Amino acid sequence: MKLFSLGLMLAGLLIPVSLVLSQKATPAESRLPTDEVLKAIDARGDQLGSALASLRQQGVRDPWLADVEIY
């Protein structure tokens, strides 16, 4: 019975280790956004900034506005 328990314990340790070591994951290639996408991101950021400025001028006091502005 002790031999069986020892064999089962070794199998329980060796099988997961062998599965982890057999994985060969390669990271995905990174791609820079195109100029068109960068311009769209800048435009949306400017739109968000003007909306936040408008809310500040109206006197809206919301703690979430600071979080949005930082983001």
PDB file with SEQRES, HELIX, SHEET and CRYST1 records, atoms N, CA, C and O in Angstrom:
SEQRES   1 A   71  MET LYS LEU PHE SER LEU GLY LEU MET LEU ALA GLY LEU          
SEQRES   2 A   71  LEU ILE PRO VAL SER LEU VAL LEU SER GLN LYS ALA THR          
SEQRES   3 A   71  PRO ALA GLU SER ARG LEU PRO THR ASP GLU VAL LEU LYS          
SEQRES   4 A   71  ALA ILE ASP ALA ARG GLY ASP GLN LEU GLY SER ALA LEU          
SEQRES   5 A   71  ALA SER LEU ARG GLN GLN GLY VAL ARG ASP PRO TRP LEU          
SEQRES   6 A   71  ALA ASP VAL GLU ILE TYR                                      
HELIX    1 AA1 LYS A    2  SER A   22  1                                  21    
HELIX    2 AA2 ASP A   35  GLN A   57  1                                  23    
HELIX    3 AA3 PRO A   63  ILE A   70  1                                   8    
CRYST1    1.000    1.000    1.000  90.00  90.00  90.00 P 1           1          
ATOM      1  N   MET A   1       0.824  -1.191   0.000  1.00  0.00           N  
ATOM      2  CA  MET A   1       0.000   0.000   0.000  1.00  0.00           C  
ATOM      3  C   MET A   1       0.869   1.256   0.000  1.00  0.00           C  
ATOM      4  O   MET A   1       0.542   2.234  -0.671  1.00  0.00           O  
ATOM      5  N   LYS A   2       1.971   1.234   0.745  1.00  0.00           N  
ATOM      6  CA  LYS A   2       2.852   2.390   0.788  1.00  0.00           C  
ATOM      7  C   LYS A   2       3.515   2.604  -0.562  1.00  0.00           C  
ATOM      8  O   LYS A   2       3.722   3.743  -0.980  1.00  0.00           O  
ATOM      9  N   LEU A   3       3.848   1.520  -1.242  1.00  0.00           N  
ATOM     10  CA  LEU A   3       4.476   1.625  -2.556  1.00  0.00           C  
ATOM     11  C   LEU A   3       3.496   2.229  -3.563  1.00  0.00           C  
ATOM     12  O   LEU A   3       3.875   3.047  -4.401  1.00  0.00           O  
ATOM     13  N   PHE A   4       2.248   1.818  -3.470  1.00  0.00           N  
ATOM     14  CA  PHE A   4       1.222   2.373  -4.357  1.00  0.00           C  
ATOM     15  C   PHE A   4       1.037   3.868  -4.103  1.00  0.00           C  
ATOM     16  O   PHE A   4       0.926   4.650  -5.048  1.00  0.00           O  
ATOM     17  N   SER A   5       1.004   4.263  -2.846  1.00  0.00           N  
ATOM     18  CA  SER A   5       0.850   5.678  -2.496  1.00  0.00           C  
ATOM     19  C   SER A   5       2.036   6.495  -2.982  1.00  0.00           C  
ATOM     20  O   SER A   5       1.868   7.615  -3.465  1.00  0.00           O  
ATOM     21  N   LEU A   6       3.235   5.937  -2.855  1.00  0.00           N  
ATOM     22  CA  LEU A   6       4.431   6.630  -3.322  1.00  0.00           C  
ATOM     23  C   LEU A   6       4.403   6.794  -4.839  1.00  0.00           C  
ATOM     24  O   LEU A   6       4.728   7.863  -5.355  1.00  0.00           O  
ATOM     25  N   GLY A   7       4.020   5.746  -5.547  1.00  0.00           N  
ATOM     26  CA  GLY A   7       3.926   5.817  -7.007  1.00  0.00           C  
ATOM     27  C   GLY A   7       2.873   6.815  -7.451  1.00  0.00           C  
ATOM     28  O   GLY A   7       3.084   7.561  -8.407  1.00  0.00           O  
ATOM     29  N   LEU A   8       1.750   6.833  -6.766  1.00  0.00           N  
ATOM     30  CA  LEU A   8       0.688   7.781  -7.098  1.00  0.00           C  
ATOM     31  C   LEU A   8       1.133   9.213  -6.831  1.00  0.00           C  
ATOM     32  O   LEU A   8       0.806  10.116  -7.602  1.00  0.00           O  
ATOM     33  N   MET A   9       1.864   9.428  -5.761  1.00  0.00           N  
ATOM     34  CA  MET A   9       2.360  10.760  -5.443  1.00  0.00           C  
ATOM     35  C   MET A   9       3.384  11.219  -6.481  1.00  0.00           C  
ATOM     36  O   MET A   9       3.351  12.372  -6.912  1.00  0.00           O  
ATOM     37  N   LEU A  10       4.284  10.337  -6.883  1.00  0.00           N  
ATOM     38  CA  LEU A  10       5.268  10.690  -7.904  1.00  0.00           C  
ATOM     39  C   LEU A  10       4.596  11.004  -9.236  1.00  0.00           C  
ATOM     40  O   LEU A  10       4.979  11.953  -9.919  1.00  0.00           O  
ATOM     41  N   ALA A  11       3.602  10.215  -9.601  1.00  0.00           N  
ATOM     42  CA  ALA A  11       2.875  10.475 -10.842  1.00  0.00           C  
ATOM     43  C   ALA A  11       2.141  11.805 -10.754  1.00  0.00           C  
ATOM     44  O   ALA A  11       2.085  12.554 -11.729  1.00  0.00           O  
ATOM     45  N   GLY A  12       1.584  12.095  -9.596  1.00  0.00           N  
ATOM     46  CA  GLY A  12       0.884  13.359  -9.404  1.00  0.00           C  
ATOM     47  C   GLY A  12       1.808  14.558  -9.492  1.00  0.00           C  
ATOM     48  O   GLY A  12       1.364  15.653  -9.837  1.00  0.00           O  
ATOM     49  N   LEU A  13       3.071  14.375  -9.190  1.00  0.00           N  
ATOM     50  CA  LEU A  13       4.043  15.462  -9.293  1.00  0.00           C  
ATOM     51  C   LEU A  13       4.660  15.550 -10.679  1.00  0.00           C  
ATOM     52  O   LEU A  13       4.856  16.647 -11.202  1.00  0.00           O  
ATOM     53  N   LEU A  14       4.965  14.418 -11.270  1.00  0.00           N  
ATOM     54  CA  LEU A  14       5.679  14.419 -12.544  1.00  0.00           C  
ATOM     55  C   LEU A  14       4.795  14.775 -13.734  1.00  0.00           C  
ATOM     56  O   LEU A  14       5.262  15.424 -14.671  1.00  0.00           O  
ATOM     57  N   ILE A  15       3.553  14.374 -13.718  1.00  0.00           N  
ATOM     58  CA  ILE A  15       2.673  14.665 -14.860  1.00  0.00           C  
ATOM     59  C   ILE A  15       2.448  16.166 -15.028  1.00  0.00           C  
ATOM     60  O   ILE A  15       2.624  16.659 -16.143  1.00  0.00           O  
ATOM     61  N   PRO A  16       2.071  16.926 -13.997  1.00  0.00           N  
ATOM     62  CA  PRO A  16       1.907  18.376 -14.204  1.00  0.00           C  
ATOM     63  C   PRO A  16       3.211  19.078 -14.583  1.00  0.00           C  
ATOM     64  O   PRO A  16       3.208  20.002 -15.396  1.00  0.00           O  
ATOM     65  N   VAL A  17       4.321  18.640 -13.995  1.00  0.00           N  
ATOM     66  CA  VAL A  17       5.604  19.264 -14.324  1.00  0.00           C  
ATOM     67  C   VAL A  17       5.949  19.015 -15.782  1.00  0.00           C  
ATOM     68  O   VAL A  17       6.413  19.923 -16.471  1.00  0.00           O  
ATOM     69  N   SER A  18       5.728  17.796 -16.260  1.00  0.00           N  
ATOM     70  CA  SER A  18       6.039  17.500 -17.658  1.00  0.00           C  
ATOM     71  C   SER A  18       5.114  18.262 -18.601  1.00  0.00           C  
ATOM     72  O   SER A  18       5.540  18.664 -19.683  1.00  0.00           O  
ATOM     73  N   LEU A  19       3.865  18.469 -18.215  1.00  0.00           N  
ATOM     74  CA  LEU A  19       2.950  19.235 -19.060  1.00  0.00           C  
ATOM     75  C   LEU A  19       3.356  20.701 -19.136  1.00  0.00           C  
ATOM     76  O   LEU A  19       3.271  21.316 -20.199  1.00  0.00           O  
ATOM     77  N   VAL A  20       3.792  21.256 -18.030  1.00  0.00           N  
ATOM     78  CA  VAL A  20       4.221  22.655 -18.019  1.00  0.00           C  
ATOM     79  C   VAL A  20       5.488  22.834 -18.841  1.00  0.00           C  
ATOM     80  O   VAL A  20       5.609  23.803 -19.591  1.00  0.00           O  
ATOM     81  N   LEU A  21       6.418  21.923 -18.710  1.00  0.00           N  
ATOM     82  CA  LEU A  21       7.675  22.041 -19.442  1.00  0.00           C  
ATOM     83  C   LEU A  21       7.507  21.799 -20.937  1.00  0.00           C  
ATOM     84  O   LEU A  21       8.325  22.264 -21.730  1.00  0.00           O  
ATOM     85  N   SER A  22       6.462  21.080 -21.335  1.00  0.00           N  
ATOM     86  CA  SER A  22       6.278  20.788 -22.757  1.00  0.00           C  
ATOM     87  C   SER A  22       5.604  21.929 -23.510  1.00  0.00           C  
ATOM     88  O   SER A  22       5.562  21.900 -24.740  1.00  0.00           O  
ATOM     89  N   GLN A  23       5.083  22.920 -22.822  1.00  0.00           N  
ATOM     90  CA  GLN A  23       4.436  24.046 -23.488  1.00  0.00           C  
ATOM     91  C   GLN A  23       5.484  24.960 -24.099  1.00  0.00           C  
ATOM     92  O   GLN A  23       6.492  25.280 -23.470  1.00  0.00           O  
ATOM     93  N   LYS A  24       5.236  25.368 -25.316  1.00  0.00           N  
ATOM     94  CA  LYS A  24       6.144  26.279 -25.999  1.00  0.00           C  
ATOM     95  C   LYS A  24       5.330  27.479 -26.493  1.00  0.00           C  
ATOM     96  O   LYS A  24       5.050  27.606 -27.685  1.00  0.00           O  
ATOM     97  N   ALA A  25       4.968  28.326 -25.589  1.00  0.00           N  
ATOM     98  CA  ALA A  25       4.156  29.492 -25.931  1.00  0.00           C  
ATOM     99  C   ALA A  25       5.060  30.614 -26.424  1.00  0.00           C  
ATOM    100  O   ALA A  25       6.049  30.967 -25.782  1.00  0.00           O  
ATOM    101  N   THR A  26       4.702  31.158 -27.562  1.00  0.00           N  
ATOM    102  CA  THR A  26       5.436  32.309 -28.086  1.00  0.00           C  
ATOM    103  C   THR A  26       4.524  33.521 -28.007  1.00  0.00           C  
ATOM    104  O   THR A  26       3.342  33.419 -28.336  1.00  0.00           O  
ATOM    105  N   PRO A  27       5.033  34.643 -27.588  1.00  0.00           N  
ATOM    106  CA  PRO A  27       4.190  35.834 -27.494  1.00  0.00           C  
ATOM    107  C   PRO A  27       3.787  36.326 -28.880  1.00  0.00           C  
ATOM    108  O   PRO A  27       4.514  36.142 -29.856  1.00  0.00           O  
ATOM    109  N   ALA A  28       2.640  36.942 -28.944  1.00  0.00           N  
ATOM    110  CA  ALA A  28       2.155  37.492 -30.204  1.00  0.00           C  
ATOM    111  C   ALA A  28       3.013  38.684 -30.611  1.00  0.00           C  
ATOM    112  O   ALA A  28       3.546  39.407 -29.768  1.00  0.00           O  
ATOM    113  N   GLU A  29       3.130  38.869 -31.905  1.00  0.00           N  
ATOM    114  CA  GLU A  29       3.907  39.996 -32.404  1.00  0.00           C  
ATOM    115  C   GLU A  29       3.166  41.298 -32.114  1.00  0.00           C  
ATOM    116  O   GLU A  29       1.950  41.387 -32.284  1.00  0.00           O  
ATOM    117  N   SER A  30       3.905  42.287 -31.681  1.00  0.00           N  
ATOM    118  CA  SER A  30       3.279  43.579 -31.413  1.00  0.00           C  
ATOM    119  C   SER A  30       3.281  44.404 -32.693  1.00  0.00           C  
ATOM    120  O   SER A  30       4.230  44.373 -33.477  1.00  0.00           O  
ATOM    121  N   ARG A  31       2.197  45.137 -32.882  1.00  0.00           N  
ATOM    122  CA  ARG A  31       2.073  45.985 -34.064  1.00  0.00           C  
ATOM    123  C   ARG A  31       1.758  47.396 -33.610  1.00  0.00           C  
ATOM    124  O   ARG A  31       0.921  47.604 -32.732  1.00  0.00           O  
ATOM    125  N   LEU A  32       2.420  48.348 -34.200  1.00  0.00           N  
ATOM    126  CA  LEU A  32       2.134  49.746 -33.906  1.00  0.00           C  
ATOM    127  C   LEU A  32       0.872  50.161 -34.653  1.00  0.00           C  
ATOM    128  O   LEU A  32       0.644  49.707 -35.775  1.00  0.00           O  
ATOM    129  N   PRO A  33       0.051  51.013 -34.051  1.00  0.00           N  
ATOM    130  CA  PRO A  33      -1.144  51.471 -34.751  1.00  0.00           C  
ATOM    131  C   PRO A  33      -0.770  52.365 -35.929  1.00  0.00           C  
ATOM    132  O   PRO A  33       0.269  53.025 -35.927  1.00  0.00           O  
ATOM    133  N   THR A  34      -1.626  52.367 -36.917  1.00  0.00           N  
ATOM    134  CA  THR A  34      -1.381  53.186 -38.100  1.00  0.00           C  
ATOM    135  C   THR A  34      -1.604  54.656 -37.758  1.00  0.00           C  
ATOM    136  O   THR A  34      -2.161  54.988 -36.712  1.00  0.00           O  
ATOM    137  N   ASP A  35      -1.160  55.523 -38.656  1.00  0.00           N  
ATOM    138  CA  ASP A  35      -1.338  56.963 -38.440  1.00  0.00           C  
ATOM    139  C   ASP A  35      -2.816  57.327 -38.359  1.00  0.00           C  
ATOM    140  O   ASP A  35      -3.204  58.205 -37.589  1.00  0.00           O  
ATOM    141  N   GLU A  36      -3.633  56.653 -39.152  1.00  0.00           N  
ATOM    142  CA  GLU A  36      -5.075  56.923 -39.143  1.00  0.00           C  
ATOM    143  C   GLU A  36      -5.677  56.597 -37.776  1.00  0.00           C  
ATOM    144  O   GLU A  36      -6.499  57.354 -37.259  1.00  0.00           O  
ATOM    145  N   VAL A  37      -5.274  55.490 -37.203  1.00  0.00           N  
ATOM    146  CA  VAL A  37      -5.783  55.087 -35.890  1.00  0.00           C  
ATOM    147  C   VAL A  37      -5.288  56.047 -34.817  1.00  0.00           C  
ATOM    148  O   VAL A  37      -6.047  56.409 -33.917  1.00  0.00           O  
ATOM    149  N   LEU A  38      -4.034  56.461 -34.897  1.00  0.00           N  
ATOM    150  CA  LEU A  38      -3.503  57.418 -33.923  1.00  0.00           C  
ATOM    151  C   LEU A  38      -4.243  58.749 -33.988  1.00  0.00           C  
ATOM    152  O   LEU A  38      -4.506  59.362 -32.954  1.00  0.00           O  
ATOM    153  N   LYS A  39      -4.582  59.202 -35.198  1.00  0.00           N  
ATOM    154  CA  LYS A  39      -5.342  60.447 -35.344  1.00  0.00           C  
ATOM    155  C   LYS A  39      -6.736  60.295 -34.750  1.00  0.00           C  
ATOM    156  O   LYS A  39      -7.244  61.221 -34.117  1.00  0.00           O  
ATOM    157  N   ALA A  40      -7.360  59.130 -34.949  1.00  0.00           N  
ATOM    158  CA  ALA A  40      -8.691  58.892 -34.387  1.00  0.00           C  
ATOM    159  C   ALA A  40      -8.638  58.878 -32.860  1.00  0.00           C  
ATOM    160  O   ALA A  40      -9.541  59.395 -32.203  1.00  0.00           O  
ATOM    161  N   ILE A  41      -7.597  58.296 -32.301  1.00  0.00           N  
ATOM    162  CA  ILE A  41      -7.448  58.267 -30.840  1.00  0.00           C  
ATOM    163  C   ILE A  41      -7.266  59.683 -30.306  1.00  0.00           C  
ATOM    164  O   ILE A  41      -7.871  60.050 -29.299  1.00  0.00           O  
ATOM    165  N   ASP A  42      -6.438  60.475 -30.975  1.00  0.00           N  
ATOM    166  CA  ASP A  42      -6.231  61.862 -30.549  1.00  0.00           C  
ATOM    167  C   ASP A  42      -7.522  62.668 -30.645  1.00  0.00           C  
ATOM    168  O   ASP A  42      -7.817  63.481 -29.770  1.00  0.00           O  
ATOM    169  N   ALA A  43      -8.293  62.442 -31.713  1.00  0.00           N  
ATOM    170  CA  ALA A  43      -9.552  63.172 -31.883  1.00  0.00           C  
ATOM    171  C   ALA A  43     -10.531  62.821 -30.766  1.00  0.00           C  
ATOM    172  O   ALA A  43     -11.201  63.702 -30.227  1.00  0.00           O  
ATOM    173  N   ARG A  44     -10.615  61.557 -30.424  1.00  0.00           N  
ATOM    174  CA  ARG A  44     -11.528  61.152 -29.353  1.00  0.00           C  
ATOM    175  C   ARG A  44     -11.056  61.682 -28.003  1.00  0.00           C  
ATOM    176  O   ARG A  44     -11.874  62.032 -27.153  1.00  0.00           O  
ATOM    177  N   GLY A  45      -9.744  61.743 -27.802  1.00  0.00           N  
ATOM    178  CA  GLY A  45      -9.211  62.318 -26.563  1.00  0.00           C  
ATOM    179  C   GLY A  45      -9.531  63.794 -26.453  1.00  0.00           C  
ATOM    180  O   GLY A  45      -9.880  64.283 -25.378  1.00  0.00           O  
ATOM    181  N   ASP A  46      -9.410  64.513 -27.576  1.00  0.00           N  
ATOM    182  CA  ASP A  46      -9.760  65.935 -27.579  1.00  0.00           C  
ATOM    183  C   ASP A  46     -11.246  66.131 -27.311  1.00  0.00           C  
ATOM    184  O   ASP A  46     -11.639  67.048 -26.591  1.00  0.00           O  
ATOM    185  N   GLN A  47     -12.073  65.260 -27.898  1.00  0.00           N  
ATOM    186  CA  GLN A  47     -13.521  65.346 -27.681  1.00  0.00           C  
ATOM    187  C   GLN A  47     -13.848  65.102 -26.203  1.00  0.00           C  
ATOM    188  O   GLN A  47     -14.682  65.803 -25.630  1.00  0.00           O  
ATOM    189  N   LEU A  48     -13.208  64.129 -25.597  1.00  0.00           N  
ATOM    190  CA  LEU A  48     -13.427  63.855 -24.179  1.00  0.00           C  
ATOM    191  C   LEU A  48     -12.954  65.021 -23.320  1.00  0.00           C  
ATOM    192  O   LEU A  48     -13.612  65.382 -22.345  1.00  0.00           O  
ATOM    193  N   GLY A  49     -11.814  65.611 -23.680  1.00  0.00           N  
ATOM    194  CA  GLY A  49     -11.302  66.756 -22.929  1.00  0.00           C  
ATOM    195  C   GLY A  49     -12.232  67.948 -22.991  1.00  0.00           C  
ATOM    196  O   GLY A  49     -12.426  68.638 -21.990  1.00  0.00           O  
ATOM    197  N   SER A  50     -12.815  68.200 -24.163  1.00  0.00           N  
ATOM    198  CA  SER A  50     -13.738  69.333 -24.277  1.00  0.00           C  
ATOM    199  C   SER A  50     -15.030  69.063 -23.510  1.00  0.00           C  
ATOM    200  O   SER A  50     -15.614  69.986 -22.941  1.00  0.00           O  
ATOM    201  N   ALA A  51     -15.478  67.816 -23.487  1.00  0.00           N  
ATOM    202  CA  ALA A  51     -16.679  67.480 -22.713  1.00  0.00           C  
ATOM    203  C   ALA A  51     -16.416  67.651 -21.218  1.00  0.00           C  
ATOM    204  O   ALA A  51     -17.279  68.140 -20.489  1.00  0.00           O  
ATOM    205  N   LEU A  52     -15.242  67.256 -20.766  1.00  0.00           N  
ATOM    206  CA  LEU A  52     -14.900  67.435 -19.352  1.00  0.00           C  
ATOM    207  C   LEU A  52     -14.779  68.911 -18.990  1.00  0.00           C  
ATOM    208  O   LEU A  52     -15.214  69.325 -17.916  1.00  0.00           O  
ATOM    209  N   ALA A  53     -14.193  69.702 -19.879  1.00  0.00           N  
ATOM    210  CA  ALA A  53     -14.074  71.139 -19.627  1.00  0.00           C  
ATOM    211  C   ALA A  53     -15.454  71.781 -19.554  1.00  0.00           C  
ATOM    212  O   ALA A  53     -15.687  72.669 -18.734  1.00  0.00           O  
ATOM    213  N   SER A  54     -16.363  71.333 -20.408  1.00  0.00           N  
ATOM    214  CA  SER A  54     -17.728  71.859 -20.387  1.00  0.00           C  
ATOM    215  C   SER A  54     -18.414  71.532 -19.061  1.00  0.00           C  
ATOM    216  O   SER A  54     -19.104  72.377 -18.492  1.00  0.00           O  
ATOM    217  N   LEU A  55     -18.227  70.326 -18.577  1.00  0.00           N  
ATOM    218  CA  LEU A  55     -18.832  69.953 -17.297  1.00  0.00           C  
ATOM    219  C   LEU A  55     -18.237  70.756 -16.145  1.00  0.00           C  
ATOM    220  O   LEU A  55     -18.954  71.139 -15.221  1.00  0.00           O  
ATOM    221  N   ARG A  56     -16.944  71.011 -16.194  1.00  0.00           N  
ATOM    222  CA  ARG A  56     -16.305  71.811 -15.142  1.00  0.00           C  
ATOM    223  C   ARG A  56     -16.822  73.255 -15.168  1.00  0.00           C  
ATOM    224  O   ARG A  56     -17.018  73.863 -14.116  1.00  0.00           O  
ATOM    225  N   GLN A  57     -17.044  73.803 -16.371  1.00  0.00           N  
ATOM    226  CA  GLN A  57     -17.567  75.174 -16.477  1.00  0.00           C  
ATOM    227  C   GLN A  57     -18.984  75.261 -15.943  1.00  0.00           C  
ATOM    228  O   GLN A  57     -19.390  76.302 -15.426  1.00  0.00           O  
ATOM    229  N   GLN A  58     -19.739  74.180 -16.061  1.00  0.00           N  
ATOM    230  CA  GLN A  58     -21.111  74.170 -15.565  1.00  0.00           C  
ATOM    231  C   GLN A  58     -21.163  73.969 -14.052  1.00  0.00           C  
ATOM    232  O   GLN A  58     -22.232  74.054 -13.448  1.00  0.00           O  
ATOM    233  N   GLY A  59     -20.018  73.704 -13.447  1.00  0.00           N  
ATOM    234  CA  GLY A  59     -19.969  73.572 -11.995  1.00  0.00           C  
ATOM    235  C   GLY A  59     -20.294  72.184 -11.487  1.00  0.00           C  
ATOM    236  O   GLY A  59     -20.615  72.014 -10.311  1.00  0.00           O  
ATOM    237  N   VAL A  60     -20.218  71.202 -12.346  1.00  0.00           N  
ATOM    238  CA  VAL A  60     -20.495  69.837 -11.912  1.00  0.00           C  
ATOM    239  C   VAL A  60     -19.346  69.366 -11.028  1.00  0.00           C  
ATOM    240  O   VAL A  60     -18.185  69.396 -11.436  1.00  0.00           O  
ATOM    241  N   ARG A  61     -19.676  68.935  -9.827  1.00  0.00           N  
ATOM    242  CA  ARG A  61     -18.665  68.463  -8.879  1.00  0.00           C  
ATOM    243  C   ARG A  61     -18.894  66.964  -8.654  1.00  0.00           C  
ATOM    244  O   ARG A  61     -19.679  66.558  -7.796  1.00  0.00           O  
ATOM    245  N   ASP A  62     -18.209  66.184  -9.425  1.00  0.00           N  
ATOM    246  CA  ASP A  62     -18.339  64.737  -9.322  1.00  0.00           C  
ATOM    247  C   ASP A  62     -16.948  64.139  -9.134  1.00  0.00           C  
ATOM    248  O   ASP A  62     -16.043  64.445  -9.910  1.00  0.00           O  
ATOM    249  N   PRO A  63     -16.758  63.295  -8.124  1.00  0.00           N  
ATOM    250  CA  PRO A  63     -15.424  62.724  -7.911  1.00  0.00           C  
ATOM    251  C   PRO A  63     -14.956  61.839  -9.065  1.00  0.00           C  
ATOM    252  O   PRO A  63     -13.755  61.625  -9.232  1.00  0.00           O  
ATOM    253  N   TRP A  64     -15.884  61.328  -9.853  1.00  0.00           N  
ATOM    254  CA  TRP A  64     -15.500  60.471 -10.978  1.00  0.00           C  
ATOM    255  C   TRP A  64     -14.898  61.276 -12.124  1.00  0.00           C  
ATOM    256  O   TRP A  64     -14.191  60.717 -12.962  1.00  0.00           O  
ATOM    257  N   LEU A  65     -15.164  62.566 -12.173  1.00  0.00           N  
ATOM    258  CA  LEU A  65     -14.611  63.387 -13.253  1.00  0.00           C  
ATOM    259  C   LEU A  65     -13.086  63.420 -13.194  1.00  0.00           C  
ATOM    260  O   LEU A  65     -12.422  63.405 -14.231  1.00  0.00           O  
ATOM    261  N   ALA A  66     -12.543  63.463 -12.009  1.00  0.00           N  
ATOM    262  CA  ALA A  66     -11.086  63.466 -11.877  1.00  0.00           C  
ATOM    263  C   ALA A  66     -10.498  62.153 -12.386  1.00  0.00           C  
ATOM    264  O   ALA A  66      -9.446  62.141 -13.025  1.00  0.00           O  
ATOM    265  N   ASP A  67     -11.180  61.056 -12.099  1.00  0.00           N  
ATOM    266  CA  ASP A  67     -10.702  59.763 -12.588  1.00  0.00           C  
ATOM    267  C   ASP A  67     -10.750  59.698 -14.103  1.00  0.00           C  
ATOM    268  O   ASP A  67      -9.829  59.178 -14.733  1.00  0.00           O  
ATOM    269  N   VAL A  68     -11.813  60.219 -14.692  1.00  0.00           N  
ATOM    270  CA  VAL A  68     -11.932  60.217 -16.149  1.00  0.00           C  
ATOM    271  C   VAL A  68     -10.870  61.117 -16.756  1.00  0.00           C  
ATOM    272  O   VAL A  68     -10.289  60.792 -17.792  1.00  0.00           O  
ATOM    273  N   GLU A  69     -10.620  62.235 -16.118  1.00  0.00           N  
ATOM    274  CA  GLU A  69      -9.630  63.172 -16.645  1.00  0.00           C  
ATOM    275  C   GLU A  69      -8.225  62.577 -16.592  1.00  0.00           C  
ATOM    276  O   GLU A  69      -7.430  62.786 -17.509  1.00  0.00           O  
ATOM    277  N   ILE A  70      -7.917  61.852 -15.548  1.00  0.00           N  
ATOM    278  CA  ILE A  70      -6.606  61.214 -15.442  1.00  0.00           C  
ATOM    279  C   ILE A  70      -6.473  60.106 -16.469  1.00  0.00           C  
ATOM    280  O   ILE A  70      -5.415  59.933 -17.074  1.00  0.00           O  
ATOM    281  N   TYR A  71      -7.545  59.358 -16.663  1.00  0.00           N  
ATOM    282  CA  TYR A  71      -7.496  58.241 -17.592  1.00  0.00           C  
ATOM    283  C   TYR A  71      -7.291  58.767 -18.986  1.00  0.00           C  
ATOM    284  O   TYR A  71      -7.219  57.987 -19.935  1.00  0.00           O  
TER     285      TYR A  71                                                      
END                                                                             
